[in-house]
Amino acid sequence: MSRAIPATSQATATLRSPSARALRTLRQGVLYLSLTALALVFLFPFYWLVSTSVKPQAQLFLVPPVLVPYPLMWGNYPKMLEFMPFVRFIGNTLAITVLVLGGVLFSCPMGAYSFARVRWPGRNVVFIGVLATMMLPHQVTLIPQYLLFKELSWINTWQPLWVPAWFGSAFYIFLLRQFFLTIPRELEDAAKIDGAGYFTIFIRIMVPLIGPAIATVAVFTFMTSWNDFVGPLIYINNPDLMPIALALRMFQNLYQARFDLMMAAATIMALPPVILFFFAQRYFIQGIALTGLKG
C-alpha cells in the first residue's frame, strides 16, 4: 500500500526540478535586464550633461547628436572659471546650504519629539495646523513672505533663504514624528524613573535612535537648498550674493552660445548632491523604510 506524498513535498520537488530552476533564472534575468535598461534611461541625462561639458564647440549642435565626443575638451573646466567667479558662487551656495541644514536639524527633531512624546494642551490641534501648512501652494504665501521680509530689510540678503529653516518645516516634522512614534515607550519610562527630564531623554536616548531619519532629512534638505532657484531669484539681486543655481541662469543669458562651459559648471554643481547621496544612501533608504515614506 503506497503512502500519499504530502503537498509540501511535491511543491518542493517541483521547485527543485531543472525546468523550474530554469524558469526562475529566466524571470530573474528578464527582471534585471529591465531594471538595468530603466536605470540607463534615468542616467542618460546626466551622461549627456557630462559629455556636453567636454565636447568641442563644433560638436554641440550636430544632427544626429554626438554621443561620444572626440577629442575630449577637458580644458572647458578651467576655461569656465574665466567666464564666471565659480568658486565664489559655490561658496555662497555652500554657506546658505549649511545654514539651512543646521536650522532644519535643530528645529525639526525637537518639534517632532514634542508632537510625538510630550503631552501638552492643544497638541493635536497645533499639529493639524502644522500639517495644514503643507497644503498651501508656495505661490499663495510668496507675496506675504516677500512683504514681511521687505519690512525687515532682508531683501537682497541671505536671511530669507535660511532664517525660516530655524523655525521648522512641516514635512520634516511630520517625517520625524512618525519615526518617534515607533520607539518603545519603555525606554522613555525607564529614563524617567532614573530622574531624566524630557530634554535629557531627547538628547541622550531619542537622538541616537533617529539616526536614519535624520540622515533622510539631511539629504532632502541639502539637495533642496543646494538646487534652490526660486528663492534666490526673488530675494537676491546682488551678483556677489548669488548661489550657483541662479548664477548659472544669469551667465546663460550672457553667454548663450557657450553651452560647453555652462555644462561644465552644471556638472561640478551636480557633484556634491551625488556624492552625498552615495555616502548616505544606506541611512537614507533605511530612514525611508522605517518612516513609511513613499514617493
Legacy VTK file of the C-alpha trace (Angstrom):
# vtk DataFile Version 3.0
C-alpha trace
ASCII
DATASET POLYDATA
POINTS 295 float
0.000 0.000 0.000
1.594 3.278 -1.196
1.657 6.326 1.002
0.421 9.689 -0.282
3.144 12.272 -0.849
2.438 15.456 1.108
1.592 18.535 -0.936
4.518 20.477 0.525
6.962 17.781 -0.583
5.505 17.847 -4.094
5.848 21.644 -4.241
9.465 21.458 -3.042
10.261 18.793 -5.624
8.661 20.922 -8.340
10.730 23.970 -7.352
13.904 21.867 -7.376
13.268 20.454 -10.844
15.575 21.681 -13.660
12.702 23.255 -15.594
11.536 25.252 -12.540
15.048 26.487 -11.832
15.495 27.485 -15.463
12.182 29.364 -15.456
13.106 31.165 -12.236
16.510 32.098 -13.640
14.874 33.371 -16.823
12.459 35.540 -14.859
15.268 36.987 -12.756
17.312 37.660 -15.884
14.427 39.495 -17.538
13.837 41.481 -14.347
17.493 42.503 -14.035
17.700 43.450 -17.711
14.558 45.561 -17.398
15.879 47.322 -14.303
19.236 47.911 -15.982
17.551 49.402 -19.043
15.412 51.634 -16.828
18.491 52.762 -14.876
20.267 53.646 -18.122
17.281 55.730 -19.190
17.424 57.700 -15.931
21.227 58.060 -16.146
21.230 59.282 -19.743
20.509 62.980 -18.906
23.473 63.011 -16.510
25.666 61.350 -19.135
24.540 63.932 -21.687
25.423 66.698 -19.214
28.945 65.342 -18.653
29.577 64.541 -22.331
28.467 68.015 -23.420
30.841 69.559 -20.883
33.837 68.009 -22.716
32.651 68.479 -26.310
34.334 70.778 -28.803
32.113 73.667 -29.832
31.791 72.258 -33.343
30.011 69.150 -31.982
27.458 70.885 -29.774
24.662 71.287 -32.321
25.325 68.472 -34.766
22.410 66.377 -36.047
22.450 63.484 -35.287
23.999 64.408 -31.931
27.466 63.203 -30.953
27.110 60.790 -28.030
30.838 60.165 -27.533
32.774 63.412 -28.027
36.215 63.335 -29.581
38.569 64.851 -28.752
37.702 65.344 -25.100
37.960 69.038 -24.265
38.917 68.883 -20.589
40.067 72.459 -20.959
36.419 73.558 -20.783
36.563 73.255 -16.989
39.428 75.706 -16.340
38.129 77.935 -19.152
34.754 78.060 -17.381
36.468 79.769 -14.427
37.446 82.614 -16.749
33.822 83.312 -17.637
32.402 83.357 -14.111
33.612 83.595 -10.497
32.597 79.986 -9.956
34.391 79.496 -6.648
32.549 82.432 -5.085
29.169 81.141 -6.267
29.915 77.680 -4.905
30.967 79.264 -1.599
27.706 81.213 -1.429
25.704 78.073 -2.128
27.596 76.076 0.476
27.165 78.776 3.133
23.406 79.019 2.540
23.035 75.233 2.495
24.931 74.799 5.772
22.769 77.448 7.468
19.565 75.840 6.190
20.742 72.356 7.124
21.685 73.475 10.632
18.305 75.133 11.135
16.327 72.120 9.955
18.324 69.656 12.061
17.982 71.918 15.102
14.272 72.725 14.960
12.543 69.780 13.290
13.672 66.934 15.635
12.638 68.950 18.705
9.283 69.844 17.178
8.651 66.265 16.124
9.588 64.959 19.585
7.215 67.431 21.197
4.317 66.343 18.986
5.078 62.629 19.390
6.093 62.132 23.044
5.263 65.225 25.117
1.670 65.741 26.287
0.592 69.376 26.360
-2.788 71.124 25.889
-3.795 71.622 22.274
-1.036 69.419 20.896
-3.210 67.694 18.301
-4.820 70.947 17.177
-1.437 72.579 16.673
-0.153 69.521 14.818
-3.130 69.657 12.461
-2.341 73.318 11.875
1.267 72.448 11.056
0.120 69.807 8.571
-2.330 72.285 7.049
0.582 74.497 6.000
1.731 71.690 3.709
-1.493 72.028 1.741
-0.903 75.686 0.851
0.835 76.177 -2.514
4.051 78.166 -2.365
2.532 80.778 -4.670
-0.125 81.606 -2.050
2.397 82.559 0.639
5.006 84.054 -1.683
3.726 87.656 -1.692
3.041 87.858 2.080
6.506 86.449 2.776
8.112 88.944 0.422
6.310 91.866 2.070
7.348 90.607 5.524
10.995 90.263 4.541
10.875 93.680 2.885
9.665 95.259 6.130
12.550 93.533 7.910
15.008 94.932 5.309
16.070 91.414 4.375
15.702 91.797 0.608
18.997 91.249 -1.219
20.384 89.308 1.752
20.645 85.619 2.629
18.270 85.835 5.620
15.056 84.972 3.700
16.749 81.813 2.448
17.926 80.342 5.769
16.148 82.011 8.724
12.762 80.243 8.118
14.544 76.881 8.339
15.303 77.533 12.032
11.559 77.623 12.778
10.851 74.131 11.446
9.490 72.528 8.307
6.074 70.863 8.378
7.132 67.997 6.123
10.254 67.117 8.095
8.439 67.476 11.430
5.810 65.021 10.194
8.508 62.646 8.902
10.425 62.609 12.184
7.254 62.397 14.275
6.319 59.152 12.522
9.737 57.795 13.431
9.448 58.859 17.086
6.128 57.027 17.343
7.869 53.729 16.540
10.268 53.972 19.509
9.050 51.903 22.515
7.840 53.986 25.437
9.551 51.619 27.841
12.870 53.316 27.065
11.406 56.683 27.950
9.731 55.376 31.116
12.983 53.794 32.295
14.801 57.089 31.825
12.113 58.955 33.757
12.480 56.513 36.659
16.195 57.358 36.724
15.291 61.034 37.017
15.829 62.157 33.421
13.757 65.020 32.060
12.318 65.477 28.585
15.376 67.320 27.270
17.789 64.697 28.636
15.665 61.895 27.158
15.610 63.695 23.824
19.378 64.272 23.667
20.686 61.015 25.170
18.069 58.466 24.080
15.930 59.710 21.218
18.511 61.469 19.053
20.841 58.427 18.837
17.872 56.284 17.826
16.710 58.524 14.979
19.970 58.469 13.021
18.436 57.016 9.798
15.581 59.511 9.882
17.955 62.430 10.460
20.083 61.224 7.545
16.972 61.206 5.353
16.062 64.739 6.401
19.668 65.896 5.900
19.837 64.519 2.349
16.460 66.030 1.410
17.402 69.388 2.923
20.840 69.501 1.301
19.511 68.710 -2.162
16.605 71.159 -1.858
18.759 74.029 -0.630
21.684 73.318 -2.966
19.430 73.332 -6.047
17.135 76.153 -4.904
16.480 78.610 -7.719
13.169 80.343 -6.999
14.122 81.690 -3.559
17.365 83.383 -4.659
15.651 84.633 -7.815
13.061 86.505 -5.727
15.185 87.821 -2.873
18.723 88.311 -4.262
19.764 90.902 -6.849
23.431 91.345 -5.964
25.623 89.020 -8.101
28.128 88.748 -5.238
25.456 87.020 -3.087
24.021 84.687 -5.728
24.174 80.901 -5.289
25.328 78.778 -8.181
21.830 77.851 -9.467
20.887 81.489 -10.028
24.369 82.414 -11.270
24.233 79.751 -13.973
20.987 81.218 -15.246
22.481 84.706 -15.297
25.530 83.574 -17.248
23.352 81.565 -19.612
21.714 84.823 -20.636
25.136 86.442 -21.146
26.869 83.584 -22.993
24.119 81.735 -24.835
26.480 80.075 -27.322
28.887 78.580 -24.744
26.852 75.536 -23.732
30.053 73.572 -23.250
31.164 75.907 -20.458
27.679 76.017 -18.947
27.529 72.229 -18.852
30.975 72.099 -17.227
29.723 74.396 -14.458
26.492 72.394 -14.119
28.477 69.149 -13.837
30.532 70.487 -10.941
27.352 71.797 -9.336
25.726 68.349 -9.554
28.622 66.501 -7.951
28.090 67.397 -4.231
24.480 66.063 -4.058
25.503 62.904 -5.946
28.479 62.286 -3.643
26.367 62.956 -0.550
23.694 60.513 -1.671
26.199 57.718 -2.339
27.771 58.141 1.096
24.428 58.412 2.920
22.266 56.101 0.804
22.319 53.270 3.371
20.930 55.548 6.086
18.694 57.310 3.574
16.996 54.099 2.390
16.735 52.790 5.957
15.140 56.030 7.104
12.563 55.933 4.316
11.733 52.296 5.122
11.318 52.951 8.837
9.248 56.118 8.471
6.958 54.617 5.857
7.572 57.429 3.358
6.660 56.536 -0.187
7.206 58.537 -3.328
LINES 1 296
295 0 1 2 3 4 5 6 7 8 9 10 11 12 13 14 15 16 17 18 19 20 21 22 23 24 25 26 27 28 29 30 31 32 33 34 35 36 37 38 39 40 41 42 43 44 45 46 47 48 49 50 51 52 53 54 55 56 57 58 59 60 61 62 63 64 65 66 67 68 69 70 71 72 73 74 75 76 77 78 79 80 81 82 83 84 85 86 87 88 89 90 91 92 93 94 95 96 97 98 99 100 101 102 103 104 105 106 107 108 109 110 111 112 113 114 115 116 117 118 119 120 121 122 123 124 125 126 127 128 129 130 131 132 133 134 135 136 137 138 139 140 141 142 143 144 145 146 147 148 149 150 151 152 153 154 155 156 157 158 159 160 161 162 163 164 165 166 167 168 169 170 171 172 173 174 175 176 177 178 179 180 181 182 183 184 185 186 187 188 189 190 191 192 193 194 195 196 197 198 199 200 201 202 203 204 205 206 207 208 209 210 211 212 213 214 215 216 217 218 219 220 221 222 223 224 225 226 227 228 229 230 231 232 233 234 235 236 237 238 239 240 241 242 243 244 245 246 247 248 249 250 251 252 253 254 255 256 257 258 259 260 261 262 263 264 265 266 267 268 269 270 271 272 273 274 275 276 277 278 279 280 281 282 283 284 285 286 287 288 289 290 291 292 293 294
